[in-house]
């Protein structure tokens, strides 16, 4: 399993194969293609998902994720491990000291995903999503050096 830089054709395919409960509106914006900030997860020619971070300003970025219907639970576990390693590395750069994530509140996977990425719960945002869904706001902050 490996990360490859996200391209528009890869993103289009991943969006077409998206799992409904993991959908994110963030990739509809061009900012997901910031160099070094967006990747697709592949194994043996299969696309399991995409994710990345969108820089907001120096020191702050927002994370996003899409998982395809092709991803089995074991693929998701491997993918989350790879994502955590990537986030650990990315946060060595002060430009990404604070990462924020917004996860669908009703998603059964939300708490285990947040724990696996070492995210800290901040609050629940009522009727925050484009369809009026509630989202939970999480952060991942690199310790000051």
Secondary structure, DSSP 8 states (H G I E B T S, - for coil): -EEEE--HHHHHHHHHTB-GGG--SGGGSGGGG-TTSEEEEEETTEEEEEEEEEEEETTEEEEEEEEBTT--HHHHHHHHHHHHHHHHHHTTSGGGSEEEEEEETT-TTHHHHHHHTT-EEEEEETT-STTS--EEEEEEE----
